Amino acid sequence: MIRHFLDLDDAGPAAIAAMLNDAADRKAARRHLPRGGADPDAPLAGHTLAMIFEKNSTRTRVSFDMAMRQLGGTTIVMDAGSMQLGRGESIADTARVLSRYVDAIMIRTDDHAKVVEMAQHATVPIINGLTDWSHPCQIMADMLTVIEHRAKLVGTKWAWLGDGNNVLHSIIEAGSLMGFEVRAACPEGYDPDMAAVGAATQRGATVTLTRDPAIAVADADVVVTDTWISMGQLHAEEKLAAMAPYQVTTALMAGAAPDATFLHCLPAHRGEEVVDAVIDGPQSAIWDEAENRLHAQKSVLLWALGKLG
């Protein structure tokens, strides 16, 4: 069977744990290697990853490109405006054609239905680099970062502040699969999709939704936020006003566990969702988190291509 990575549940707890362990081992093993050099085993030598970008990207683009280089493979980078997909060729036909050229496809797009359709017609693995529904690669990096900073994942308490968006959906899914609690404080009208919450609770997860940021962060081990205005969103002023009480401040962080870890997937709008004193402070792990996109995605690629687990 083809191993697609559209959401975390496509892999499941055992495979996720294997990927996180592999990512940690590979990260440690390359500590003294140049960033552009291949891992000694070069497990994806001769493999090519196609990367399709319908949304702007810094971390996803560079981390996947460097991941393939370090695994010994190569990449082809495309954006919708420079390929026939942007001129009306169907997702299905694009998937069929690219499957004849490359070994895997990563797509960063808006509508989650596009990655689902691509997976239905591709004969190579499809990896979700981001959709409006979920961001599983980001949460793989987040989980790796929490393990590095807190030595464990199971039993930790994660607090989310702000918009009930795609990143939160993947955090909720991750909590249900990997055994950590999620508390989300969102303003009215900006809750996560109840389908994501319902799927997690059916697995026995502990998911709390609240309007009160203090309740969400109380004794939390991990505090997470994201930009309030995503690419292409309308009614920014109205949304910013609703989100203002959910800004991560030093006072709010003081309500979390004394050694709580702060995460943000970046890019950050400093002074909106988080203040400088937090994002640049001693509890912030955002630069490790950003780096870990590279290491976690290497293991996602290996799993998807049948080289791991």
Disulfide bonds with the S-S distance in Angstrom:
none
